[in-house]
Amino acid sequence: MDKNRVITVQNIPITISRADIDDYICITDMAAAKSDNSRAADVIKNWLRNRNTLEFLGTWEQIYNANFKVVEFDHFRQEAGLHTFVISVGDWVEQTNAIGLYVKKGRYGGTYAHKDIAFEIGLPQSHWF
């Protein structure tokens, strides 16, 4: 995932990383559009702990990822929506073997999502996404 380009949406730079044949969009950039950068991580964390989000991610992974760990996903799905439920993107990827999200450190760092998933988080943030 080493080919990056930046697009501008309503004066907001959004990084896109190319992996094989798919684009992964920096949802950290998208979340920062709604709030300041320090809050972008919170926007993503709150989005990820939502039951509807996990249902969407689980369905997407089951369609596109033959190595997705469904049993681990079911554990997250049962906990989703509870006030005590907290999950990070790293935990999601590590425990379910997910391919739709990943975290990149360093230059162009942030949380990246497959374009299908990025549009799911982007729509509530801004109709421009």
RODRENRO-860506 format. One record per atom (N, C-alpha, C): x, y, z; residue in one letter; residue number from 1; atom name. Coordinates in Angstrom, 1 decimal. Layout:
// RODRENRO-860506
{pt {X; Y; Z}; A; NUM; CA},
...
//
This chain:
// RODRENRO-860506
{pt {0.8; -1.2; 0.0}; M; 1; N},
{pt {0.0; 0.0; 0.0}; M; 1; CA},
{pt {0.9; 1.2; 0.0}; M; 1; C},
{pt {1.6; 1.4; -1.1}; D; 2; N},
{pt {2.6; 2.5; -1.1}; D; 2; CA},
{pt {2.3; 3.6; -2.1}; D; 2; C},
{pt {1.3; 3.5; -2.9}; K; 3; N},
{pt {1.1; 4.5; -3.9}; K; 3; CA},
{pt {0.0; 5.5; -3.3}; K; 3; C},
{pt {0.4; 6.7; -3.0}; N; 4; N},
{pt {-0.6; 7.6; -2.4}; N; 4; CA},
{pt {-0.8; 8.8; -3.3}; N; 4; C},
{pt {-2.0; 9.3; -3.2}; R; 5; N},
{pt {-2.3; 10.6; -3.9}; R; 5; CA},
{pt {-3.3; 11.3; -3.0}; R; 5; C},
{pt {-3.4; 12.6; -3.2}; V; 6; N},
{pt {-4.3; 13.5; -2.4}; V; 6; CA},
{pt {-5.3; 14.1; -3.3}; V; 6; C},
{pt {-6.5; 14.0; -2.9}; I; 7; N},
{pt {-7.6; 14.8; -3.6}; I; 7; CA},
{pt {-8.1; 15.9; -2.6}; I; 7; C},
{pt {-8.7; 16.9; -3.1}; T; 8; N},
{pt {-9.2; 17.9; -2.3}; T; 8; CA},
{pt {-10.8; 18.0; -2.5}; T; 8; C},
{pt {-11.4; 17.9; -1.3}; V; 9; N},
{pt {-12.9; 17.9; -1.3}; V; 9; CA},
{pt {-13.3; 19.1; -0.4}; V; 9; C},
{pt {-13.9; 20.1; -1.0}; Q; 10; N},
{pt {-14.3; 21.3; -0.2}; Q; 10; CA},
{pt {-13.1; 21.8; 0.6}; Q; 10; C},
{pt {-12.0; 22.0; 0.0}; N; 11; N},
{pt {-10.8; 22.5; 0.6}; N; 11; CA},
{pt {-10.2; 21.7; 1.6}; N; 11; C},
{pt {-10.5; 20.4; 1.7}; I; 12; N},
{pt {-10.0; 19.5; 2.7}; I; 12; CA},
{pt {-9.2; 18.4; 1.9}; I; 12; C},
{pt {-7.9; 18.3; 2.2}; P; 13; N},
{pt {-7.1; 17.3; 1.6}; P; 13; CA},
{pt {-7.4; 15.9; 2.1}; P; 13; C},
{pt {-7.7; 14.9; 1.2}; I; 14; N},
{pt {-8.0; 13.6; 1.6}; I; 14; CA},
{pt {-7.0; 12.6; 0.9}; I; 14; C},
{pt {-6.3; 11.9; 1.7}; T; 15; N},
{pt {-5.3; 11.0; 1.1}; T; 15; CA},
{pt {-5.9; 9.6; 0.7}; T; 15; C},
{pt {-5.5; 9.2; -0.5}; I; 16; N},
{pt {-6.0; 7.9; -1.0}; I; 16; CA},
{pt {-4.7; 7.0; -1.3}; I; 16; C},
{pt {-4.8; 5.8; -0.8}; S; 17; N},
{pt {-3.7; 4.9; -0.9}; S; 17; CA},
{pt {-4.1; 3.8; -1.8}; S; 17; C},
{pt {-3.3; 3.4; -2.8}; R; 18; N},
{pt {-3.7; 2.3; -3.7}; R; 18; CA},
{pt {-3.0; 1.0; -3.3}; R; 18; C},
{pt {-3.8; 0.0; -3.1}; A; 19; N},
{pt {-3.4; -1.3; -2.7}; A; 19; CA},
{pt {-3.9; -2.3; -3.8}; A; 19; C},
{pt {-2.9; -2.9; -4.5}; D; 20; N},
{pt {-3.3; -3.9; -5.6}; D; 20; CA},
{pt {-4.2; -3.2; -6.5}; D; 20; C},
{pt {-5.5; -3.5; -6.6}; I; 21; N},
{pt {-6.4; -2.9; -7.5}; I; 21; CA},
{pt {-7.5; -2.0; -6.8}; I; 21; C},
{pt {-7.3; -1.9; -5.5}; D; 22; N},
{pt {-8.3; -1.2; -4.7}; D; 22; CA},
{pt {-7.8; 0.1; -4.1}; D; 22; C},
{pt {-8.6; 1.1; -4.0}; D; 23; N},
{pt {-8.3; 2.3; -3.3}; D; 23; CA},
{pt {-8.7; 2.3; -1.8}; D; 23; C},
{pt {-7.9; 2.7; -1.0}; Y; 24; N},
{pt {-8.2; 2.9; 0.5}; Y; 24; CA},
{pt {-8.1; 4.4; 0.8}; Y; 24; C},
{pt {-9.1; 4.9; 1.4}; I; 25; N},
{pt {-9.2; 6.3; 1.7}; I; 25; CA},
{pt {-9.0; 6.6; 3.1}; I; 25; C},
{pt {-8.2; 7.7; 3.4}; C; 26; N},
{pt {-7.9; 8.0; 4.8}; C; 26; CA},
{pt {-9.1; 8.6; 5.5}; C; 26; C},
{pt {-9.8; 7.8; 6.3}; I; 27; N},
{pt {-11.0; 8.2; 7.0}; I; 27; CA},
{pt {-10.6; 9.2; 8.2}; I; 27; C},
{pt {-9.3; 9.2; 8.5}; T; 28; N},
{pt {-8.9; 10.2; 9.5}; T; 28; CA},
{pt {-9.0; 11.6; 8.9}; T; 28; C},
{pt {-8.6; 11.7; 7.6}; D; 29; N},
{pt {-8.8; 13.0; 6.9}; D; 29; CA},
{pt {-10.2; 13.4; 6.9}; D; 29; C},
{pt {-11.1; 12.4; 6.5}; M; 30; N},
{pt {-12.5; 12.6; 6.4}; M; 30; CA},
{pt {-13.1; 13.1; 7.8}; M; 30; C},
{pt {-12.7; 12.4; 8.8}; A; 31; N},
{pt {-13.3; 12.7; 10.2}; A; 31; CA},
{pt {-12.8; 14.0; 10.6}; A; 31; C},
{pt {-11.5; 14.4; 10.2}; A; 32; N},
{pt {-11.0; 15.7; 10.6}; A; 32; CA},
{pt {-11.8; 16.8; 10.0}; A; 32; C},
{pt {-12.5; 16.6; 8.9}; A; 33; N},
{pt {-13.3; 17.6; 8.2}; A; 33; CA},
{pt {-14.5; 18.0; 9.1}; A; 33; C},
{pt {-14.9; 17.1; 9.9}; K; 34; N},
{pt {-16.1; 17.4; 10.8}; K; 34; CA},
{pt {-15.6; 18.0; 12.1}; K; 34; C},
{pt {-14.4; 17.7; 12.5}; S; 35; N},
{pt {-13.9; 18.3; 13.8}; S; 35; CA},
{pt {-12.4; 18.5; 13.6}; S; 35; C},
{pt {-11.7; 19.0; 14.6}; D; 36; N},
{pt {-10.3; 19.2; 14.5}; D; 36; CA},
{pt {-9.5; 17.8; 14.6}; D; 36; C},
{pt {-8.3; 17.8; 14.2}; N; 37; N},
{pt {-7.5; 16.6; 14.1}; N; 37; CA},
{pt {-7.5; 15.8; 15.4}; N; 37; C},
{pt {-7.4; 16.4; 16.5}; S; 38; N},
{pt {-7.3; 15.7; 17.8}; S; 38; CA},
{pt {-8.6; 14.9; 18.0}; S; 38; C},
{pt {-9.7; 15.3; 17.4}; R; 39; N},
{pt {-11.0; 14.6; 17.6}; R; 39; CA},
{pt {-11.3; 13.6; 16.5}; R; 39; C},
{pt {-10.5; 13.6; 15.5}; A; 40; N},
{pt {-10.7; 12.6; 14.4}; A; 40; CA},
{pt {-10.7; 11.2; 14.9}; A; 40; C},
{pt {-9.7; 10.9; 15.7}; A; 41; N},
{pt {-9.6; 9.5; 16.3}; A; 41; CA},
{pt {-10.9; 9.2; 17.1}; A; 41; C},
{pt {-11.4; 10.1; 17.8}; D; 42; N},
{pt {-12.7; 9.9; 18.5}; D; 42; CA},
{pt {-13.9; 9.6; 17.6}; D; 42; C},
{pt {-13.9; 10.4; 16.5}; V; 43; N},
{pt {-15.0; 10.2; 15.5}; V; 43; CA},
{pt {-14.9; 8.8; 15.0}; V; 43; C},
{pt {-13.8; 8.3; 14.6}; I; 44; N},
{pt {-13.6; 7.0; 14.1}; I; 44; CA},
{pt {-13.9; 5.9; 15.2}; I; 44; C},
{pt {-13.4; 6.1; 16.4}; K; 45; N},
{pt {-13.7; 5.2; 17.5}; K; 45; CA},
{pt {-15.2; 5.0; 17.7}; K; 45; C},
{pt {-15.9; 6.2; 17.8}; N; 46; N},
{pt {-17.3; 6.1; 18.0}; N; 46; CA},
{pt {-18.1; 5.5; 16.9}; N; 46; C},
{pt {-17.6; 5.7; 15.6}; W; 47; N},
{pt {-18.2; 5.1; 14.5}; W; 47; CA},
{pt {-18.1; 3.6; 14.5}; W; 47; C},
{pt {-16.9; 3.1; 14.9}; L; 48; N},
{pt {-16.5; 1.7; 14.9}; L; 48; CA},
{pt {-17.3; 1.0; 16.0}; L; 48; C},
{pt {-17.6; 1.6; 17.1}; R; 49; N},
{pt {-18.3; 0.9; 18.1}; R; 49; CA},
{pt {-19.8; 0.8; 17.9}; R; 49; C},
{pt {-20.3; 1.4; 16.9}; N; 50; N},
{pt {-21.7; 1.4; 16.6}; N; 50; CA},
{pt {-22.2; 0.0; 16.0}; N; 50; C},
{pt {-23.3; -0.5; 16.5}; R; 51; N},
{pt {-23.8; -1.8; 16.0}; R; 51; CA},
{pt {-24.0; -1.9; 14.5}; R; 51; C},
{pt {-24.6; -0.8; 13.9}; N; 52; N},
{pt {-24.8; -0.8; 12.5}; N; 52; CA},
{pt {-23.5; -0.8; 11.7}; N; 52; C},
{pt {-22.5; -0.1; 12.2}; T; 53; N},
{pt {-21.2; -0.1; 11.6}; T; 53; CA},
{pt {-20.6; -1.5; 11.6}; T; 53; C},
{pt {-20.6; -2.2; 12.7}; L; 54; N},
{pt {-20.0; -3.5; 12.8}; L; 54; CA},
{pt {-20.8; -4.5; 11.9}; L; 54; C},
{pt {-22.1; -4.4; 11.8}; E; 55; N},
{pt {-22.8; -5.2; 10.9}; E; 55; CA},
{pt {-22.4; -5.0; 9.5}; E; 55; C},
{pt {-22.2; -3.7; 9.1}; F; 56; N},
{pt {-21.8; -3.4; 7.8}; F; 56; CA},
{pt {-20.4; -4.0; 7.5}; F; 56; C},
{pt {-19.5; -3.7; 8.4}; L; 57; N},
{pt {-18.1; -4.2; 8.3}; L; 57; CA},
{pt {-18.1; -5.7; 8.2}; L; 57; C},
{pt {-18.8; -6.4; 9.1}; G; 58; N},
{pt {-18.8; -7.9; 9.1}; G; 58; CA},
{pt {-19.4; -8.4; 7.8}; G; 58; C},
{pt {-20.4; -7.8; 7.3}; T; 59; N},
{pt {-21.0; -8.3; 6.0}; T; 59; CA},
{pt {-20.0; -8.0; 4.9}; T; 59; C},
{pt {-19.4; -6.8; 4.8}; W; 60; N},
{pt {-18.4; -6.5; 3.8}; W; 60; CA},
{pt {-17.2; -7.5; 3.8}; W; 60; C},
{pt {-16.7; -7.8; 5.0}; E; 61; N},
{pt {-15.6; -8.7; 5.2}; E; 61; CA},
{pt {-16.0; -10.1; 4.7}; E; 61; C},
{pt {-17.2; -10.6; 5.1}; Q; 62; N},
{pt {-17.6; -11.9; 4.7}; Q; 62; CA},
{pt {-17.7; -12.1; 3.2}; Q; 62; C},
{pt {-18.1; -11.0; 2.5}; I; 63; N},
{pt {-18.2; -11.0; 1.0}; I; 63; CA},
{pt {-16.8; -11.0; 0.4}; I; 63; C},
{pt {-15.9; -10.2; 0.9}; Y; 64; N},
{pt {-14.6; -9.9; 0.2}; Y; 64; CA},
{pt {-13.4; -10.6; 0.8}; Y; 64; C},
{pt {-13.5; -11.2; 2.0}; N; 65; N},
{pt {-12.3; -11.7; 2.7}; N; 65; CA},
{pt {-12.6; -13.1; 3.1}; N; 65; C},
{pt {-12.0; -14.0; 2.4}; A; 66; N},
{pt {-12.1; -15.5; 2.7}; A; 66; CA},
{pt {-11.5; -15.8; 4.0}; A; 66; C},
{pt {-10.6; -15.0; 4.5}; N; 67; N},
{pt {-9.9; -15.3; 5.8}; N; 67; CA},
{pt {-10.5; -14.6; 7.0}; N; 67; C},
{pt {-11.6; -14.0; 6.8}; F; 68; N},
{pt {-12.3; -13.2; 7.9}; F; 68; CA},
{pt {-12.7; -14.2; 9.0}; F; 68; C},
{pt {-12.4; -13.9; 10.3}; K; 69; N},
{pt {-12.7; -14.7; 11.4}; K; 69; CA},
{pt {-14.1; -14.4; 11.9}; K; 69; C},
{pt {-15.1; -15.1; 11.5}; V; 70; N},
{pt {-16.5; -14.9; 11.8}; V; 70; CA},
{pt {-16.8; -15.1; 13.3}; V; 70; C},
{pt {-16.2; -16.0; 13.9}; V; 71; N},
{pt {-16.4; -16.3; 15.3}; V; 71; CA},
{pt {-16.0; -15.1; 16.2}; V; 71; C},
{pt {-14.9; -14.5; 15.9}; E; 72; N},
{pt {-14.4; -13.3; 16.6}; E; 72; CA},
{pt {-15.3; -12.1; 16.3}; E; 72; C},
{pt {-15.8; -12.0; 15.0}; F; 73; N},
{pt {-16.7; -11.0; 14.7}; F; 73; CA},
{pt {-18.0; -11.1; 15.5}; F; 73; C},
{pt {-18.5; -12.3; 15.7}; D; 74; N},
{pt {-19.7; -12.5; 16.4}; D; 74; CA},
{pt {-19.6; -12.0; 17.9}; D; 74; C},
{pt {-18.4; -12.1; 18.4}; H; 75; N},
{pt {-18.2; -11.6; 19.8}; H; 75; CA},
{pt {-18.3; -10.1; 19.8}; H; 75; C},
{pt {-17.7; -9.4; 18.8}; F; 76; N},
{pt {-17.8; -7.9; 18.7}; F; 76; CA},
{pt {-19.3; -7.5; 18.5}; F; 76; C},
{pt {-20.0; -8.3; 17.6}; R; 77; N},
{pt {-21.3; -7.9; 17.3}; R; 77; CA},
{pt {-22.2; -8.0; 18.5}; R; 77; C},
{pt {-22.0; -9.0; 19.4}; Q; 78; N},
{pt {-22.8; -9.1; 20.6}; Q; 78; CA},
{pt {-22.5; -8.0; 21.6}; Q; 78; C},
{pt {-21.3; -7.4; 21.6}; E; 79; N},
{pt {-21.0; -6.4; 22.5}; E; 79; CA},
{pt {-21.3; -5.0; 22.0}; E; 79; C},
{pt {-21.5; -4.9; 20.7}; A; 80; N},
{pt {-21.7; -3.5; 20.1}; A; 80; CA},
{pt {-22.9; -2.9; 20.6}; A; 80; C},
{pt {-22.8; -1.6; 20.9}; G; 81; N},
{pt {-24.0; -0.8; 21.4}; G; 81; CA},
{pt {-24.0; -0.7; 22.9}; G; 81; C},
{pt {-23.3; -1.6; 23.6}; L; 82; N},
{pt {-23.2; -1.5; 25.0}; L; 82; CA},
{pt {-22.3; -0.3; 25.4}; L; 82; C},
{pt {-22.6; 0.4; 26.5}; H; 83; N},
{pt {-21.9; 1.5; 26.9}; H; 83; CA},
{pt {-20.4; 1.1; 27.3}; H; 83; C},
{pt {-20.2; -0.1; 27.6}; T; 84; N},
{pt {-18.9; -0.5; 28.0}; T; 84; CA},
{pt {-18.0; -1.0; 26.8}; T; 84; C},
{pt {-18.6; -1.1; 25.7}; F; 85; N},
{pt {-17.9; -1.6; 24.5}; F; 85; CA},
{pt {-17.0; -0.6; 23.9}; F; 85; C},
{pt {-15.7; -1.0; 23.8}; V; 86; N},
{pt {-14.8; -0.1; 23.1}; V; 86; CA},
{pt {-13.9; -1.0; 22.2}; V; 86; C},
{pt {-13.6; -0.5; 21.0}; I; 87; N},
{pt {-12.8; -1.2; 20.1}; I; 87; CA},
{pt {-12.0; -0.3; 19.3}; I; 87; C},
{pt {-10.8; -0.6; 19.0}; S; 88; N},
{pt {-9.9; 0.2; 18.1}; S; 88; CA},
{pt {-9.8; -0.5; 16.7}; S; 88; C},
{pt {-9.4; 0.3; 15.8}; V; 89; N},
{pt {-9.3; -0.3; 14.4}; V; 89; CA},
{pt {-8.2; -1.4; 14.5}; V; 89; C},
{pt {-7.1; -1.2; 15.2}; G; 90; N},
{pt {-6.1; -2.2; 15.4}; G; 90; CA},
{pt {-6.6; -3.5; 15.9}; G; 90; C},
{pt {-7.5; -3.4; 17.0}; D; 91; N},
{pt {-8.1; -4.6; 17.6}; D; 91; CA},
{pt {-9.0; -5.3; 16.6}; D; 91; C},
{pt {-9.8; -4.5; 15.8}; W; 92; N},
{pt {-10.7; -5.1; 14.8}; W; 92; CA},
{pt {-9.9; -5.9; 13.8}; W; 92; C},
{pt {-8.9; -5.3; 13.3}; V; 93; N},
{pt {-8.1; -5.9; 12.2}; V; 93; CA},
{pt {-7.3; -7.2; 12.8}; V; 93; C},
{pt {-6.7; -7.0; 13.9}; E; 94; N},
{pt {-5.9; -8.1; 14.5}; E; 94; CA},
{pt {-6.8; -9.3; 14.9}; E; 94; C},
{pt {-7.9; -9.1; 15.5}; Q; 95; N},
{pt {-8.7; -10.2; 16.0}; Q; 95; CA},
{pt {-9.6; -10.8; 15.0}; Q; 95; C},
{pt {-10.0; -10.1; 13.9}; T; 96; N},
{pt {-10.9; -10.7; 12.9}; T; 96; CA},
{pt {-10.2; -10.9; 11.6}; T; 96; C},
{pt {-8.9; -10.5; 11.5}; N; 97; N},
{pt {-8.2; -10.7; 10.2}; N; 97; CA},
{pt {-8.8; -9.8; 9.1}; N; 97; C},
{pt {-9.4; -8.7; 9.5}; A; 98; N},
{pt {-10.1; -7.8; 8.5}; A; 98; CA},
{pt {-9.1; -7.2; 7.5}; A; 98; C},
{pt {-9.6; -7.0; 6.3}; I; 99; N},
{pt {-8.8; -6.3; 5.3}; I; 99; CA},
{pt {-9.4; -5.0; 4.8}; I; 99; C},
{pt {-10.6; -4.7; 5.3}; G; 100; N},
{pt {-11.3; -3.4; 4.9}; G; 100; CA},
{pt {-10.8; -2.2; 5.5}; G; 100; C},
{pt {-10.1; -2.3; 6.6}; L; 101; N},
{pt {-9.5; -1.2; 7.4}; L; 101; CA},
{pt {-8.1; -1.5; 7.7}; L; 101; C},
{pt {-7.3; -0.4; 7.8}; Y; 102; N},
{pt {-5.9; -0.6; 8.3}; Y; 102; CA},
{pt {-5.4; 0.7; 8.8}; Y; 102; C},
{pt {-4.4; 0.6; 9.7}; V; 103; N},
{pt {-3.8; 1.8; 10.3}; V; 103; CA},
{pt {-2.4; 2.0; 9.8}; V; 103; C},
{pt {-2.1; 3.2; 9.3}; K; 104; N},
{pt {-0.7; 3.4; 8.8}; K; 104; CA},
{pt {-0.1; 4.5; 9.6}; K; 104; C},
{pt {1.2; 4.2; 10.0}; K; 105; N},
{pt {1.9; 5.2; 10.8}; K; 105; CA},
{pt {2.9; 6.0; 9.9}; K; 105; C},
{pt {3.3; 7.1; 10.4}; G; 106; N},
{pt {4.3; 7.9; 9.7}; G; 106; CA},
{pt {3.6; 8.8; 8.6}; G; 106; C},
{pt {4.4; 9.2; 7.6}; R; 107; N},
{pt {3.9; 10.1; 6.6}; R; 107; CA},
{pt {2.7; 9.5; 5.9}; R; 107; C},
{pt {1.7; 10.3; 5.7}; Y; 108; N},
{pt {0.4; 9.9; 5.2}; Y; 108; CA},
{pt {-0.3; 8.9; 6.2}; Y; 108; C},
{pt {0.1; 9.0; 7.5}; G; 109; N},
{pt {-0.5; 8.1; 8.5}; G; 109; CA},
{pt {-1.9; 8.4; 8.8}; G; 109; C},
{pt {-2.6; 7.4; 9.3}; G; 110; N},
{pt {-4.0; 7.6; 9.7}; G; 110; CA},
{pt {-4.7; 6.2; 9.6}; G; 110; C},
{pt {-6.0; 6.3; 9.7}; T; 111; N},
{pt {-6.8; 5.1; 9.5}; T; 111; CA},
{pt {-7.3; 5.1; 8.1}; T; 111; C},
{pt {-7.1; 4.0; 7.4}; Y; 112; N},
{pt {-7.6; 3.9; 6.0}; Y; 112; CA},
{pt {-8.6; 2.9; 5.9}; Y; 112; C},
{pt {-9.6; 3.1; 5.0}; A; 113; N},
{pt {-10.7; 2.2; 4.8}; A; 113; CA},
{pt {-10.9; 2.0; 3.3}; A; 113; C},
{pt {-11.2; 0.7; 2.9}; H; 114; N},
{pt {-11.6; 0.5; 1.5}; H; 114; CA},
{pt {-12.6; 1.5; 1.1}; H; 114; C},
{pt {-12.6; 1.9; -0.2}; K; 115; N},
{pt {-13.5; 2.9; -0.6}; K; 115; CA},
{pt {-14.9; 2.6; -0.3}; K; 115; C},
{pt {-15.4; 1.4; -0.4}; D; 116; N},
{pt {-16.8; 1.0; 0.0}; D; 116; CA},
{pt {-17.1; 1.4; 1.4}; D; 116; C},
{pt {-16.1; 1.1; 2.3}; I; 117; N},
{pt {-16.3; 1.4; 3.7}; I; 117; CA},
{pt {-16.1; 2.9; 4.0}; I; 117; C},
{pt {-15.2; 3.5; 3.3}; A; 118; N},
{pt {-15.0; 5.0; 3.5}; A; 118; CA},
{pt {-16.2; 5.8; 3.2}; A; 118; C},
{pt {-16.9; 5.4; 2.1}; F; 119; N},
{pt {-18.1; 6.1; 1.8}; F; 119; CA},
{pt {-19.2; 5.9; 2.8}; F; 119; C},
{pt {-19.2; 4.8; 3.5}; E; 120; N},
{pt {-20.2; 4.5; 4.6}; E; 120; CA},
{pt {-19.9; 5.5; 5.7}; E; 120; C},
{pt {-18.7; 5.7; 6.1}; I; 121; N},
{pt {-18.4; 6.6; 7.2}; I; 121; CA},
{pt {-18.5; 8.1; 6.7}; I; 121; C},
{pt {-18.2; 8.3; 5.5}; G; 122; N},
{pt {-18.2; 9.7; 4.9}; G; 122; CA},
{pt {-19.5; 10.3; 4.8}; G; 122; C},
{pt {-20.5; 9.6; 4.4}; L; 123; N},
{pt {-21.8; 10.2; 4.2}; L; 123; CA},
{pt {-22.4; 10.9; 5.4}; L; 123; C},
{pt {-22.3; 10.3; 6.6}; P; 124; N},
{pt {-22.8; 11.1; 7.8}; P; 124; CA},
{pt {-21.9; 12.3; 8.1}; P; 124; C},
{pt {-20.7; 12.3; 7.7}; Q; 125; N},
{pt {-19.8; 13.4; 8.0}; Q; 125; CA},
{pt {-20.1; 14.6; 7.2}; Q; 125; C},
{pt {-20.3; 14.3; 5.9}; S; 126; N},
{pt {-20.5; 15.4; 4.9}; S; 126; CA},
{pt {-21.1; 14.8; 3.7}; S; 126; C},
{pt {-22.1; 15.5; 3.1}; H; 127; N},
{pt {-22.7; 15.0; 1.9}; H; 127; CA},
{pt {-21.7; 15.1; 0.7}; H; 127; C},
{pt {-20.6; 15.8; 0.9}; W; 128; N},
{pt {-19.6; 15.9; -0.2}; W; 128; CA},
{pt {-18.8; 14.6; -0.3}; W; 128; C},
{pt {-18.8; 13.8; 0.7}; F; 129; N},
{pt {-18.0; 12.6; 0.7}; F; 129; CA},
{pt {-18.9; 11.5; 0.1}; F; 129; C},
//
